Amino acid sequence: MPHAIRIHAQGGPEVLQWESVELAEPGPDEVRLRHTAIGLNFIDVYERSGLYALALPAILGREAAGVVDAVGSRVRQLAVGNRIAYLANGTYTDYKVMPTQRLVRIPDAIADNQAAAMMLKGLTVQALLRQVHRVRRNEFVLIHAAAGGVGLIAVQWAKHLGAKVIAIVGSPAKADLVLANRADHALLAQDDWLAQVKAITKGQGVHVVYDSVGKDTFMQSLDSLRPRGLMVTFGNASGPVPPFAPLELSKRGSLFLTRPTLFDYIATTRELQRAAAELFGLVAKGVIDIHVGQTYALKDAAQAHRALEARQTTGSTVLVP
């Protein structure tokens, strides 16, 4: 009997329940996937905790990799045994039925756990660095939570594009990790990193900030920008950013502010496939290393959530069915 992690109420990690589920059959234009790896992301925590609204009961999860286990009657482009990665709601499960237009074939050079760990995180970085703002050579780029799953990919990709990368991390060990992944500077979040950023940029500030921390870093991130710089706030690890006056942007030199959502940048099949091809190509060439720092059994998802929330993880975390 297949299993899934389901929640019936929002709250702490203890609401994650290991339950039996039915094995669904694919429709005419669908395939059924047997999961081999499932990515863990902070959005899972937001939905579990209640920060983001969620219809209950619910199966959490946003990214996974697996093998085609059954195909619908009209499916021609995929076959049983194909390796697949995808983004969708409800991935904390042994099996998943999916429409074919939202699936991406995994290249032979990429392992399943890498693919599961990079669909949401890697495509987020593709959107942030290639679409929200096209990072250019010699730009100063500030990346918060740089030792996390999104952060490590962003550091490597920004360096590939020729940027000068300033990484903010939570510990000396994480500083060593981001420097090993080619960051130019690693600053500790508990230090006066704003003063250090100003010193590194000779008082000018950075061109763009990628901030997934939220409430605790938002105003300092604005202060770290040069005139007409761009603030990209895309996460709430410390809580949502409180309301603020747009005049604050003017005071700091006519700054720009955006709060992007990945799915607006991969809304069509063509957009999804193009972004995935760029991501997979860089990983396959070794330009980007998808660092899976830890794995947990899917049934131990609560333990994985606790580690993520306590900032005890590095790189990506993968759940294994």
KAWOQUI-V470834 format. One line per field, one symbol per residue. phi: phi as a letter, one per 30 degrees, with the letter a starting at -180 (. if undefined). Layout:
phi: ???
//
This chain:
phi: .dbbcbccadldedddcdbdbdddcddecbbcccdcabdcbddddedddjdcdadcdbcdjbbabacdcabddcdcdbbejdcbbacadicdadbbcbdddccbdddedcdedddddbdddddddeddccbebddceiddbcbdhdcdddedddeddddedjdcccccbcaedddeddddciddbbcdddddddddddddchidjcdbccbcdjedcedddeddddeidccccbabecjdddebdeeeddecjhdcbbbdbeddcbdcdddddddddddddddddidccddddabbdedcedddddddddhccbiccbccd
//
